[in-house]
Amino acid sequence: MTEPSPRMQLLLHAPIPRVLWRLAAPNVMAAVLMTGVAFADAWYVGQLGTVPLASLALVFPFQSLMQMMAAGAIGGGITSAVARALGGGDHSQADSAAWHAVVIAVAMAAVYMVALGVFSRPIFALLGGSGEALTGAVLYAAIAFGGAPAMWLMFAFSAILRGTGDTATPARAVVAASGAQVLLSGSLTLGWGPFPAIGIAGPAAAMVICFGSAAVYLAFHLGRGKAGISLRPQPLQRKPAATIMQVGGLGLINSISIAVTVLVVTAFVGQYGTEALAGYGLGSRLELMLVPIAFGIGGALTAAVGVNFGARQYARARKIAWTGAGVTFAVSGVLGLSVAVTPALWLDRFTANPDAYAFGAAYLSIAGPFYGLFGAGQTLYFASQGTGRMLLPVSVGVVRFLTVGTAGLLAILMAWQVSAVFAAVAAGLAIVGIGLGLCLFGPGWHPRPRA
C-alpha cells in the first residue's frame, strides 16, 4: 500500500463541487465536441437526401451501441476497477487492471469487426432496410465497424486515465479528434477541396481515422508513465478481468437494452414508411446523444465514487452521485423542453422534407419533456459503476426495454398512430430516471461494514 497521490486526495477529501468541476468539466467539454460531431455528420448526410438519412438511421443505433459499450459499459468497468484499486492504495492491482483492460478492448473490437463489419446486410434488412437505404447502411458499416479497434482502444485508454482521476488528458484527445473529424467528415462526404465526395462512407472513414489517431496519442501518454499507471504486458489472470467485467459485463446488458430499445422502435416506426423512419432517426439521434452528455458528468462520477468506495467513504460517494445527477437533470431537462416546444431548433438543421420533419417534430414533442429524467438516470447509472454493484441499475434498463417493446408492439398490432409508439418511448425515458434514482436507496450503495 502507498500514500494516496494528490489527485486521490482531491477525490477523497476536497469539497464535492470542486471535485465535480475538476473531473467533470473536461469530460463535458469532450462530450459536447462528440455531440457536435453527431450534429455535423447528420447535417452532411442530410445534404445527400432522405434515403441516405434512412441509411444513417439504420446504422446509428449499432454505432451508438458500440460507443456505449466501449465508453460506458466496459469503459466504466475499467475506470471503476482502477479507481477502487487506487482508492484502496493498491497500485499493483491498478496496473493489472489496466493491462487486462486493453486485452478486453481488443477482444470486443474483434466481435464488432466480424458481426457488423462483415454480416451487416441481413441485420439491417431485419430492421426494414431495403434498396438504396440498405446498400448505403452496409457500406457505412463495413468501414465504421471494420475499424472498430480505433474506437475501442481510444475509450479503453481514456477509461484507464479517468480511473486515476485524470480526465483532462482523455478530454484533450477527444476534443482534438472531434474537431478534426468534423472537418474530415464534411470533406469526404461532400467533396470539399481536394477530397473526393464518397457520400455516406465519408463520416465512417473520418471516424476511424480520427479515433485511431486519438488512441495512438493516449497510448503514448500512458507509455511515458506519467499517469501513475504502468501499462505493460502481464500474464492474463481471472481476478483482474473479473473485476472489470463484474461492472462492464453487466454494463453490456445495459448498453444492449438501450440500443435494442431503439432498434425495436426503429423497426416499429419503419412500418409507417421511409419518411417516418428518417424523421424518427433524427429525433432518436438527439435522445441517444444524451448518453454522452450524461457521461460527461457520469464518467467523472464513476472515478469519484470508485475511489471513495475503495476508501470506504460510502456517504461521501452517495452525495457525489446525487450532486452530479442534479446537474445533468437541469441541463438535459432544458434541452428536452426546448426541442419539445420548438422542434425546429433541431430539425431545421437536417431535413427540408416536410413529411420527415413532421414525424421528427411529433417524436420530440412527446419524448422531449422526459429528457431530464433520462439524463439524470444515465448519470446515476455511471455513478453506480463506481460501486462495483450493477445488478439493480442494469435491471432498470431491462424493465425499460420490456415496457417500450410491449407497448410499441401493441400499437402496431392495433394499427394505432405512430404517436402511440413515441409515447411508449417517453414512458421508457421516465423509467430510467425514476428507477436509477431508487437504486441509490438499495444495498449496492449501502454496503455492510467489513468485520
Contacts in CASP RR format, 6 or more apart in sequence:
PFRMAT RR
TARGET T0000
AUTHOR 0000-0000-0000
METHOD contacts of the structure
MODEL  1
MTEPSPRMQLLLHAPIPRVLWRLAAPNVMAAVLMTGVAFADAWYVGQLGT
VPLASLALVFPFQSLMQMMAAGAIGGGITSAVARALGGGDHSQADSAAWH
AVVIAVAMAAVYMVALGVFSRPIFALLGGSGEALTGAVLYAAIAFGGAPA
MWLMFAFSAILRGTGDTATPARAVVAASGAQVLLSGSLTLGWGPFPAIGI
AGPAAAMVICFGSAAVYLAFHLGRGKAGISLRPQPLQRKPAATIMQVGGL
GLINSISIAVTVLVVTAFVGQYGTEALAGYGLGSRLELMLVPIAFGIGGA
LTAAVGVNFGARQYARARKIAWTGAGVTFAVSGVLGLSVAVTPALWLDRF
TANPDAYAFGAAYLSIAGPFYGLFGAGQTLYFASQGTGRMLLPVSVGVVR
FLTVGTAGLLAILMAWQVSAVFAAVAAGLAIVGIGLGLCLFGPGWHPRPR
A
1 88 0 8 1.000
1 89 0 8 1.000
1 90 0 8 1.000
2 89 0 8 1.000
2 91 0 8 1.000
4 12 0 8 1.000
4 86 0 8 1.000
4 87 0 8 1.000
4 89 0 8 1.000
5 86 0 8 1.000
5 228 0 8 1.000
7 164 0 8 1.000
7 165 0 8 1.000
7 166 0 8 1.000
8 86 0 8 1.000
8 87 0 8 1.000
8 165 0 8 1.000
8 307 0 8 1.000
10 18 0 8 1.000
10 19 0 8 1.000
10 22 0 8 1.000
11 19 0 8 1.000
11 23 0 8 1.000
11 87 0 8 1.000
11 165 0 8 1.000
11 303 0 8 1.000
11 304 0 8 1.000
11 307 0 8 1.000
11 308 0 8 1.000
12 87 0 8 1.000
12 307 0 8 1.000
12 308 0 8 1.000
12 311 0 8 1.000
12 313 0 8 1.000
12 316 0 8 1.000
14 22 0 8 1.000
16 316 0 8 1.000
16 319 0 8 1.000
16 320 0 8 1.000
16 323 0 8 1.000
17 323 0 8 1.000
19 304 0 8 1.000
19 320 0 8 1.000
20 297 0 8 1.000
20 300 0 8 1.000
20 304 0 8 1.000
20 320 0 8 1.000
20 323 0 8 1.000
20 324 0 8 1.000
20 327 0 8 1.000
22 167 0 8 1.000
23 162 0 8 1.000
23 165 0 8 1.000
23 167 0 8 1.000
23 300 0 8 1.000
23 303 0 8 1.000
23 304 0 8 1.000
24 167 0 8 1.000
24 296 0 8 1.000
24 297 0 8 1.000
24 298 0 8 1.000
24 299 0 8 1.000
24 300 0 8 1.000
24 301 0 8 1.000
24 324 0 8 1.000
24 327 0 8 1.000
26 167 0 8 1.000
26 168 0 8 1.000
26 170 0 8 1.000
26 171 0 8 1.000
26 172 0 8 1.000
27 162 0 8 1.000
27 167 0 8 1.000
27 170 0 8 1.000
27 171 0 8 1.000
27 295 0 8 1.000
27 296 0 8 1.000
27 297 0 8 1.000
27 298 0 8 1.000
27 299 0 8 1.000
27 300 0 8 1.000
28 293 0 8 1.000
28 296 0 8 1.000
28 297 0 8 1.000
29 171 0 8 1.000
29 175 0 8 1.000
30 170 0 8 1.000
30 171 0 8 1.000
30 174 0 8 1.000
30 175 0 8 1.000
30 178 0 8 1.000
30 296 0 8 1.000
31 292 0 8 1.000
31 293 0 8 1.000
31 295 0 8 1.000
31 296 0 8 1.000
32 293 0 8 1.000
33 174 0 8 1.000
33 175 0 8 1.000
33 178 0 8 1.000
33 179 0 8 1.000
34 174 0 8 1.000
34 178 0 8 1.000
34 292 0 8 1.000
35 289 0 8 1.000
35 292 0 8 1.000
35 293 0 8 1.000
36 178 0 8 1.000
36 182 0 8 1.000
37 178 0 8 1.000
37 179 0 8 1.000
37 181 0 8 1.000
37 182 0 8 1.000
37 185 0 8 1.000
37 207 0 8 1.000
38 285 0 8 1.000
38 289 0 8 1.000
39 349 0 8 1.000
40 182 0 8 1.000
40 185 0 8 1.000
40 186 0 8 1.000
41 56 0 8 1.000
41 185 0 8 1.000
41 189 0 8 1.000
41 203 0 8 1.000
42 53 0 8 1.000
42 56 0 8 1.000
42 282 0 8 1.000
42 285 0 8 1.000
42 349 0 8 1.000
42 350 0 8 1.000
43 349 0 8 1.000
43 350 0 8 1.000
44 185 0 8 1.000
44 186 0 8 1.000
44 189 0 8 1.000
44 190 0 8 1.000
44 202 0 8 1.000
44 203 0 8 1.000
45 52 0 8 1.000
45 53 0 8 1.000
45 55 0 8 1.000
45 56 0 8 1.000
45 189 0 8 1.000
45 199 0 8 1.000
45 200 0 8 1.000
45 203 0 8 1.000
46 52 0 8 1.000
46 53 0 8 1.000
46 350 0 8 1.000
46 351 0 8 1.000
47 189 0 8 1.000
47 190 0 8 1.000
48 189 0 8 1.000
48 199 0 8 1.000
48 200 0 8 1.000
49 353 0 8 1.000
50 274 0 8 1.000
50 275 0 8 1.000
50 278 0 8 1.000
50 351 0 8 1.000
50 353 0 8 1.000
50 356 0 8 1.000
51 132 0 8 1.000
51 133 0 8 1.000
51 274 0 8 1.000
52 133 0 8 1.000
52 136 0 8 1.000
52 199 0 8 1.000
52 200 0 8 1.000
53 278 0 8 1.000
53 279 0 8 1.000
53 281 0 8 1.000
53 282 0 8 1.000
53 350 0 8 1.000
53 351 0 8 1.000
53 356 0 8 1.000
54 129 0 8 1.000
54 133 0 8 1.000
54 274 0 8 1.000
54 277 0 8 1.000
54 278 0 8 1.000
55 132 0 8 1.000
55 133 0 8 1.000
55 134 0 8 1.000
55 135 0 8 1.000
55 136 0 8 1.000
55 137 0 8 1.000
55 140 0 8 1.000
55 200 0 8 1.000
56 137 0 8 1.000
56 140 0 8 1.000
56 200 0 8 1.000
56 281 0 8 1.000
57 266 0 8 1.000
57 277 0 8 1.000
57 278 0 8 1.000
57 279 0 8 1.000
57 280 0 8 1.000
57 281 0 8 1.000
57 282 0 8 1.000
57 284 0 8 1.000
58 124 0 8 1.000
58 127 0 8 1.000
58 128 0 8 1.000
58 129 0 8 1.000
58 133 0 8 1.000
58 134 0 8 1.000
58 137 0 8 1.000
58 266 0 8 1.000
59 124 0 8 1.000
59 137 0 8 1.000
59 140 0 8 1.000
59 141 0 8 1.000
59 144 0 8 1.000
60 281 0 8 1.000
60 284 0 8 1.000
60 285 0 8 1.000
60 288 0 8 1.000
61 259 0 8 1.000
61 262 0 8 1.000
61 263 0 8 1.000
61 266 0 8 1.000
61 284 0 8 1.000
61 288 0 8 1.000
62 116 0 8 1.000
62 120 0 8 1.000
62 123 0 8 1.000
62 141 0 8 1.000
62 145 0 8 1.000
62 259 0 8 1.000
62 263 0 8 1.000
63 144 0 8 1.000
64 258 0 8 1.000
64 259 0 8 1.000
64 262 0 8 1.000
64 288 0 8 1.000
64 291 0 8 1.000
65 255 0 8 1.000
65 256 0 8 1.000
65 258 0 8 1.000
65 259 0 8 1.000
66 112 0 8 1.000
66 116 0 8 1.000
66 145 0 8 1.000
66 148 0 8 1.000
66 151 0 8 1.000
66 152 0 8 1.000
67 151 0 8 1.000
67 155 0 8 1.000
67 292 0 8 1.000
68 255 0 8 1.000
68 258 0 8 1.000
68 259 0 8 1.000
68 291 0 8 1.000
69 108 0 8 1.000
69 251 0 8 1.000
69 252 0 8 1.000
69 255 0 8 1.000
70 105 0 8 1.000
70 108 0 8 1.000
70 151 0 8 1.000
70 152 0 8 1.000
70 154 0 8 1.000
70 155 0 8 1.000
70 156 0 8 1.000
71 155 0 8 1.000
71 158 0 8 1.000
71 159 0 8 1.000
71 292 0 8 1.000
71 295 0 8 1.000
72 155 0 8 1.000
72 251 0 8 1.000
72 255 0 8 1.000
72 295 0 8 1.000
72 299 0 8 1.000
72 382 0 8 1.000
72 385 0 8 1.000
73 248 0 8 1.000
73 249 0 8 1.000
73 251 0 8 1.000
73 252 0 8 1.000
73 254 0 8 1.000
73 255 0 8 1.000
74 101 0 8 1.000
74 104 0 8 1.000
74 105 0 8 1.000
74 108 0 8 1.000
74 155 0 8 1.000
74 156 0 8 1.000
74 159 0 8 1.000
74 244 0 8 1.000
74 248 0 8 1.000
74 249 0 8 1.000
74 251 0 8 1.000
74 252 0 8 1.000
75 101 0 8 1.000
75 155 0 8 1.000
75 156 0 8 1.000
75 158 0 8 1.000
75 159 0 8 1.000
75 248 0 8 1.000
76 159 0 8 1.000
76 247 0 8 1.000
76 248 0 8 1.000
76 251 0 8 1.000
76 299 0 8 1.000
76 302 0 8 1.000
76 382 0 8 1.000
76 385 0 8 1.000
76 386 0 8 1.000
77 159 0 8 1.000
77 244 0 8 1.000
77 245 0 8 1.000
77 247 0 8 1.000
77 248 0 8 1.000
77 249 0 8 1.000
77 251 0 8 1.000
77 302 0 8 1.000
77 385 0 8 1.000
77 388 0 8 1.000
78 97 0 8 1.000
78 98 0 8 1.000
78 101 0 8 1.000
78 104 0 8 1.000
78 156 0 8 1.000
78 159 0 8 1.000
78 160 0 8 1.000
78 163 0 8 1.000
78 244 0 8 1.000
79 159 0 8 1.000
79 160 0 8 1.000
79 162 0 8 1.000
79 163 0 8 1.000
79 299 0 8 1.000
79 302 0 8 1.000
79 303 0 8 1.000
79 385 0 8 1.000
79 386 0 8 1.000
80 163 0 8 1.000
80 244 0 8 1.000
80 247 0 8 1.000
80 302 0 8 1.000
80 306 0 8 1.000
80 385 0 8 1.000
80 386 0 8 1.000
80 387 0 8 1.000
80 388 0 8 1.000
81 94 0 8 1.000
81 97 0 8 1.000
81 101 0 8 1.000
81 240 0 8 1.000
81 243 0 8 1.000
81 244 0 8 1.000
81 247 0 8 1.000
82 94 0 8 1.000
82 97 0 8 1.000
82 98 0 8 1.000
82 101 0 8 1.000
82 159 0 8 1.000
82 160 0 8 1.000
82 163 0 8 1.000
82 164 0 8 1.000
82 229 0 8 1.000
83 162 0 8 1.000
83 163 0 8 1.000
83 164 0 8 1.000
83 165 0 8 1.000
83 302 0 8 1.000
83 303 0 8 1.000
83 304 0 8 1.000
83 305 0 8 1.000
83 306 0 8 1.000
83 307 0 8 1.000
83 310 0 8 1.000
83 386 0 8 1.000
84 243 0 8 1.000
84 306 0 8 1.000
84 307 0 8 1.000
84 309 0 8 1.000
84 310 0 8 1.000
84 386 0 8 1.000
84 388 0 8 1.000
85 91 0 8 1.000
85 93 0 8 1.000
85 94 0 8 1.000
85 97 0 8 1.000
86 94 0 8 1.000
86 163 0 8 1.000
86 164 0 8 1.000
86 307 0 8 1.000
87 306 0 8 1.000
87 307 0 8 1.000
87 308 0 8 1.000
87 310 0 8 1.000
87 311 0 8 1.000
88 310 0 8 1.000
88 311 0 8 1.000
91 228 0 8 1.000
93 240 0 8 1.000
94 164 0 8 1.000
94 229 0 8 1.000
95 229 0 8 1.000
95 230 0 8 1.000
95 231 0 8 1.000
95 232 0 8 1.000
95 234 0 8 1.000
96 234 0 8 1.000
96 237 0 8 1.000
96 240 0 8 1.000
97 240 0 8 1.000
97 243 0 8 1.000
97 244 0 8 1.000
98 160 0 8 1.000
98 222 0 8 1.000
98 229 0 8 1.000
98 230 0 8 1.000
98 231 0 8 1.000
99 231 0 8 1.000
99 232 0 8 1.000
99 233 0 8 1.000
99 234 0 8 1.000
99 240 0 8 1.000
100 234 0 8 1.000
100 236 0 8 1.000
100 237 0 8 1.000
100 240 0 8 1.000
100 241 0 8 1.000
100 244 0 8 1.000
101 156 0 8 1.000
101 159 0 8 1.000
101 160 0 8 1.000
101 244 0 8 1.000
102 153 0 8 1.000
102 156 0 8 1.000
102 157 0 8 1.000
102 231 0 8 1.000
103 236 0 8 1.000
103 241 0 8 1.000
104 156 0 8 1.000
104 241 0 8 1.000
104 244 0 8 1.000
104 245 0 8 1.000
105 149 0 8 1.000
105 152 0 8 1.000
105 153 0 8 1.000
105 155 0 8 1.000
105 156 0 8 1.000
106 149 0 8 1.000
106 152 0 8 1.000
106 153 0 8 1.000
108 152 0 8 1.000
109 147 0 8 1.000
109 148 0 8 1.000
109 149 0 8 1.000
109 151 0 8 1.000
109 152 0 8 1.000
109 153 0 8 1.000
110 148 0 8 1.000
112 145 0 8 1.000
112 146 0 8 1.000
112 148 0 8 1.000
112 152 0 8 1.000
113 145 0 8 1.000
113 146 0 8 1.000
113 147 0 8 1.000
113 148 0 8 1.000
113 149 0 8 1.000
115 145 0 8 1.000
116 123 0 8 1.000
116 141 0 8 1.000
116 145 0 8 1.000
117 141 0 8 1.000
117 142 0 8 1.000
117 144 0 8 1.000
117 145 0 8 1.000
117 146 0 8 1.000
117 148 0 8 1.000
118 142 0 8 1.000
120 137 0 8 1.000
120 138 0 8 1.000
120 141 0 8 1.000
120 142 0 8 1.000
120 145 0 8 1.000
121 134 0 8 1.000
121 138 0 8 1.000
124 134 0 8 1.000
124 137 0 8 1.000
124 138 0 8 1.000
124 141 0 8 1.000
125 134 0 8 1.000
126 267 0 8 1.000
127 263 0 8 1.000
127 266 0 8 1.000
127 267 0 8 1.000
127 270 0 8 1.000
128 267 0 8 1.000
128 270 0 8 1.000
129 137 0 8 1.000
133 274 0 8 1.000
136 200 0 8 1.000
137 200 0 8 1.000
139 200 0 8 1.000
139 201 0 8 1.000
139 204 0 8 1.000
140 200 0 8 1.000
140 201 0 8 1.000
140 203 0 8 1.000
140 204 0 8 1.000
141 204 0 8 1.000
143 201 0 8 1.000
143 202 0 8 1.000
143 204 0 8 1.000
143 205 0 8 1.000
143 208 0 8 1.000
144 204 0 8 1.000
144 207 0 8 1.000
144 208 0 8 1.000
146 208 0 8 1.000
147 208 0 8 1.000
149 215 0 8 1.000
150 207 0 8 1.000
150 208 0 8 1.000
150 209 0 8 1.000
150 211 0 8 1.000
150 212 0 8 1.000
150 215 0 8 1.000
151 207 0 8 1.000
151 208 0 8 1.000
151 211 0 8 1.000
151 212 0 8 1.000
153 212 0 8 1.000
153 215 0 8 1.000
153 219 0 8 1.000
154 173 0 8 1.000
154 177 0 8 1.000
154 211 0 8 1.000
154 212 0 8 1.000
154 214 0 8 1.000
154 215 0 8 1.000
154 218 0 8 1.000
157 170 0 8 1.000
157 215 0 8 1.000
157 218 0 8 1.000
157 219 0 8 1.000
157 221 0 8 1.000
157 222 0 8 1.000
158 170 0 8 1.000
158 173 0 8 1.000
158 174 0 8 1.000
158 218 0 8 1.000
160 222 0 8 1.000
160 227 0 8 1.000
160 229 0 8 1.000
160 231 0 8 1.000
161 167 0 8 1.000
161 169 0 8 1.000
161 170 0 8 1.000
161 218 0 8 1.000
161 221 0 8 1.000
161 222 0 8 1.000
161 227 0 8 1.000
161 229 0 8 1.000
162 170 0 8 1.000
162 299 0 8 1.000
162 300 0 8 1.000
162 302 0 8 1.000
162 303 0 8 1.000
163 302 0 8 1.000
163 303 0 8 1.000
163 307 0 8 1.000
164 227 0 8 1.000
164 228 0 8 1.000
164 229 0 8 1.000
164 303 0 8 1.000
165 303 0 8 1.000
165 307 0 8 1.000
166 227 0 8 1.000
167 299 0 8 1.000
167 300 0 8 1.000
167 303 0 8 1.000
169 218 0 8 1.000
169 221 0 8 1.000
169 227 0 8 1.000
170 218 0 8 1.000
173 214 0 8 1.000
173 217 0 8 1.000
173 218 0 8 1.000
174 214 0 8 1.000
176 214 0 8 1.000
176 217 0 8 1.000
177 210 0 8 1.000
177 211 0 8 1.000
177 212 0 8 1.000
177 213 0 8 1.000
177 214 0 8 1.000
178 210 0 8 1.000
179 210 0 8 1.000
180 210 0 8 1.000
180 213 0 8 1.000
181 206 0 8 1.000
181 207 0 8 1.000
181 209 0 8 1.000
181 210 0 8 1.000
181 211 0 8 1.000
184 205 0 8 1.000
184 206 0 8 1.000
184 209 0 8 1.000
184 210 0 8 1.000
185 202 0 8 1.000
185 203 0 8 1.000
185 206 0 8 1.000
185 207 0 8 1.000
186 192 0 8 1.000
186 202 0 8 1.000
186 203 0 8 1.000
186 206 0 8 1.000
187 193 0 8 1.000
187 195 0 8 1.000
187 206 0 8 1.000
188 195 0 8 1.000
188 196 0 8 1.000
188 197 0 8 1.000
188 198 0 8 1.000
188 199 0 8 1.000
188 201 0 8 1.000
188 202 0 8 1.000
188 203 0 8 1.000
188 205 0 8 1.000
188 206 0 8 1.000
189 197 0 8 1.000
189 198 0 8 1.000
189 199 0 8 1.000
189 200 0 8 1.000
189 202 0 8 1.000
189 203 0 8 1.000
190 197 0 8 1.000
190 199 0 8 1.000
191 197 0 8 1.000
191 198 0 8 1.000
198 205 0 8 1.000
219 231 0 8 1.000
221 227 0 8 1.000
222 229 0 8 1.000
222 231 0 8 1.000
223 231 0 8 1.000
225 231 0 8 1.000
246 388 0 8 1.000
246 390 0 8 1.000
247 385 0 8 1.000
247 386 0 8 1.000
247 388 0 8 1.000
247 390 0 8 1.000
248 385 0 8 1.000
248 390 0 8 1.000
250 390 0 8 1.000
250 391 0 8 1.000
250 394 0 8 1.000
251 385 0 8 1.000
251 390 0 8 1.000
251 394 0 8 1.000
253 394 0 8 1.000
253 398 0 8 1.000
254 381 0 8 1.000
254 390 0 8 1.000
254 393 0 8 1.000
254 394 0 8 1.000
254 397 0 8 1.000
257 394 0 8 1.000
257 397 0 8 1.000
257 398 0 8 1.000
257 400 0 8 1.000
257 401 0 8 1.000
258 288 0 8 1.000
258 291 0 8 1.000
258 397 0 8 1.000
258 400 0 8 1.000
260 401 0 8 1.000
261 400 0 8 1.000
261 401 0 8 1.000
261 404 0 8 1.000
261 405 0 8 1.000
261 425 0 8 1.000
261 428 0 8 1.000
262 284 0 8 1.000
262 287 0 8 1.000
262 288 0 8 1.000
264 401 0 8 1.000
264 404 0 8 1.000
264 405 0 8 1.000
264 408 0 8 1.000
265 280 0 8 1.000
265 284 0 8 1.000
265 404 0 8 1.000
265 405 0 8 1.000
265 408 0 8 1.000
265 421 0 8 1.000
265 424 0 8 1.000
265 425 0 8 1.000
266 277 0 8 1.000
266 280 0 8 1.000
266 281 0 8 1.000
266 284 0 8 1.000
268 408 0 8 1.000
268 409 0 8 1.000
268 411 0 8 1.000
268 412 0 8 1.000
268 421 0 8 1.000
269 276 0 8 1.000
269 277 0 8 1.000
269 280 0 8 1.000
269 359 0 8 1.000
269 418 0 8 1.000
269 421 0 8 1.000
270 276 0 8 1.000
270 277 0 8 1.000
270 280 0 8 1.000
271 412 0 8 1.000
272 359 0 8 1.000
272 418 0 8 1.000
275 353 0 8 1.000
275 355 0 8 1.000
275 356 0 8 1.000
275 359 0 8 1.000
276 355 0 8 1.000
276 356 0 8 1.000
276 359 0 8 1.000
276 418 0 8 1.000
278 351 0 8 1.000
278 353 0 8 1.000
278 356 0 8 1.000
278 359 0 8 1.000
279 347 0 8 1.000
279 351 0 8 1.000
279 356 0 8 1.000
279 357 0 8 1.000
279 359 0 8 1.000
279 360 0 8 1.000
279 363 0 8 1.000
280 359 0 8 1.000
280 360 0 8 1.000
280 363 0 8 1.000
280 418 0 8 1.000
281 360 0 8 1.000
282 346 0 8 1.000
282 347 0 8 1.000
282 350 0 8 1.000
282 351 0 8 1.000
282 356 0 8 1.000
282 360 0 8 1.000
283 346 0 8 1.000
283 347 0 8 1.000
283 360 0 8 1.000
283 363 0 8 1.000
283 364 0 8 1.000
283 367 0 8 1.000
284 363 0 8 1.000
284 425 0 8 1.000
286 339 0 8 1.000
286 346 0 8 1.000
286 364 0 8 1.000
287 367 0 8 1.000
287 371 0 8 1.000
287 374 0 8 1.000
287 425 0 8 1.000
287 429 0 8 1.000
290 332 0 8 1.000
290 335 0 8 1.000
290 371 0 8 1.000
290 374 0 8 1.000
290 375 0 8 1.000
290 378 0 8 1.000
291 378 0 8 1.000
293 328 0 8 1.000
293 331 0 8 1.000
293 332 0 8 1.000
293 335 0 8 1.000
293 375 0 8 1.000
294 328 0 8 1.000
294 332 0 8 1.000
294 375 0 8 1.000
294 376 0 8 1.000
294 377 0 8 1.000
294 378 0 8 1.000
294 379 0 8 1.000
294 381 0 8 1.000
294 382 0 8 1.000
295 378 0 8 1.000
295 382 0 8 1.000
297 324 0 8 1.000
297 327 0 8 1.000
297 328 0 8 1.000
297 379 0 8 1.000
297 382 0 8 1.000
298 324 0 8 1.000
298 328 0 8 1.000
298 378 0 8 1.000
298 379 0 8 1.000
298 382 0 8 1.000
298 383 0 8 1.000
299 382 0 8 1.000
301 320 0 8 1.000
301 321 0 8 1.000
301 324 0 8 1.000
301 379 0 8 1.000
301 382 0 8 1.000
301 383 0 8 1.000
301 386 0 8 1.000
302 382 0 8 1.000
302 383 0 8 1.000
302 385 0 8 1.000
302 386 0 8 1.000
303 386 0 8 1.000
304 317 0 8 1.000
304 320 0 8 1.000
305 317 0 8 1.000
305 320 0 8 1.000
305 321 0 8 1.000
305 383 0 8 1.000
305 384 0 8 1.000
305 385 0 8 1.000
305 386 0 8 1.000
305 387 0 8 1.000
306 317 0 8 1.000
306 386 0 8 1.000
306 387 0 8 1.000
306 388 0 8 1.000
308 314 0 8 1.000
308 316 0 8 1.000
308 317 0 8 1.000
308 320 0 8 1.000
309 317 0 8 1.000
309 386 0 8 1.000
309 387 0 8 1.000
309 388 0 8 1.000
309 447 0 8 1.000
312 449 0 8 1.000
312 450 0 8 1.000
314 445 0 8 1.000
314 446 0 8 1.000
314 447 0 8 1.000
317 386 0 8 1.000
317 387 0 8 1.000
317 445 0 8 1.000
318 440 0 8 1.000
318 445 0 8 1.000
320 383 0 8 1.000
321 380 0 8 1.000
321 383 0 8 1.000
321 384 0 8 1.000
321 440 0 8 1.000
321 445 0 8 1.000
322 440 0 8 1.000
324 379 0 8 1.000
324 383 0 8 1.000
325 376 0 8 1.000
325 377 0 8 1.000
325 379 0 8 1.000
325 380 0 8 1.000
325 383 0 8 1.000
325 437 0 8 1.000
326 376 0 8 1.000
326 379 0 8 1.000
327 379 0 8 1.000
328 372 0 8 1.000
328 375 0 8 1.000
328 376 0 8 1.000
328 377 0 8 1.000
328 378 0 8 1.000
328 379 0 8 1.000
329 372 0 8 1.000
329 373 0 8 1.000
329 375 0 8 1.000
329 376 0 8 1.000
329 379 0 8 1.000
332 371 0 8 1.000
332 372 0 8 1.000
332 374 0 8 1.000
332 375 0 8 1.000
332 376 0 8 1.000
333 371 0 8 1.000
333 372 0 8 1.000
333 375 0 8 1.000
335 371 0 8 1.000
335 372 0 8 1.000
336 364 0 8 1.000
336 368 0 8 1.000
336 369 0 8 1.000
336 371 0 8 1.000
336 372 0 8 1.000
337 368 0 8 1.000
337 369 0 8 1.000
337 371 0 8 1.000
338 345 0 8 1.000
339 345 0 8 1.000
339 346 0 8 1.000
339 364 0 8 1.000
339 368 0 8 1.000
340 364 0 8 1.000
340 365 0 8 1.000
340 366 0 8 1.000
340 367 0 8 1.000
340 368 0 8 1.000
340 369 0 8 1.000
341 365 0 8 1.000
343 357 0 8 1.000
343 360 0 8 1.000
343 361 0 8 1.000
343 364 0 8 1.000
343 365 0 8 1.000
344 361 0 8 1.000
346 364 0 8 1.000
347 357 0 8 1.000
347 360 0 8 1.000
347 361 0 8 1.000
347 364 0 8 1.000
351 357 0 8 1.000
359 418 0 8 1.000
362 418 0 8 1.000
362 419 0 8 1.000
362 422 0 8 1.000
363 422 0 8 1.000
363 425 0 8 1.000
366 419 0 8 1.000
366 422 0 8 1.000
366 423 0 8 1.000
366 425 0 8 1.000
366 426 0 8 1.000
367 422 0 8 1.000
367 425 0 8 1.000
367 426 0 8 1.000
367 429 0 8 1.000
368 426 0 8 1.000
368 429 0 8 1.000
369 426 0 8 1.000
370 426 0 8 1.000
370 428 0 8 1.000
370 429 0 8 1.000
370 430 0 8 1.000
371 429 0 8 1.000
373 429 0 8 1.000
373 430 0 8 1.000
373 432 0 8 1.000
373 433 0 8 1.000
373 434 0 8 1.000
374 429 0 8 1.000
374 430 0 8 1.000
374 432 0 8 1.000
374 433 0 8 1.000
375 432 0 8 1.000
375 433 0 8 1.000
376 433 0 8 1.000
376 436 0 8 1.000
376 437 0 8 1.000
377 432 0 8 1.000
377 433 0 8 1.000
377 435 0 8 1.000
377 436 0 8 1.000
377 437 0 8 1.000
378 432 0 8 1.000
378 436 0 8 1.000
380 393 0 8 1.000
380 433 0 8 1.000
380 436 0 8 1.000
380 437 0 8 1.000
380 439 0 8 1.000
380 440 0 8 1.000
381 393 0 8 1.000
381 396 0 8 1.000
381 432 0 8 1.000
381 436 0 8 1.000
384 390 0 8 1.000
384 393 0 8 1.000
384 436 0 8 1.000
384 439 0 8 1.000
384 444 0 8 1.000
384 445 0 8 1.000
387 444 0 8 1.000
387 445 0 8 1.000
387 447 0 8 1.000
389 443 0 8 1.000
389 444 0 8 1.000
389 445 0 8 1.000
389 447 0 8 1.000
392 439 0 8 1.000
392 442 0 8 1.000
392 444 0 8 1.000
393 436 0 8 1.000
393 439 0 8 1.000
396 431 0 8 1.000
396 432 0 8 1.000
396 433 0 8 1.000
396 435 0 8 1.000
396 436 0 8 1.000
396 439 0 8 1.000
397 431 0 8 1.000
397 432 0 8 1.000
399 431 0 8 1.000
399 435 0 8 1.000
400 428 0 8 1.000
400 431 0 8 1.000
400 432 0 8 1.000
403 424 0 8 1.000
403 427 0 8 1.000
403 428 0 8 1.000
403 431 0 8 1.000
404 424 0 8 1.000
404 425 0 8 1.000
404 427 0 8 1.000
404 428 0 8 1.000
405 424 0 8 1.000
407 420 0 8 1.000
407 421 0 8 1.000
407 423 0 8 1.000
407 424 0 8 1.000
407 427 0 8 1.000
408 420 0 8 1.000
408 421 0 8 1.000
408 424 0 8 1.000
410 416 0 8 1.000
411 418 0 8 1.000
411 420 0 8 1.000
411 421 0 8 1.000
411 424 0 8 1.000
412 421 0 8 1.000
414 420 0 8 1.000
439 445 0 8 1.000
END
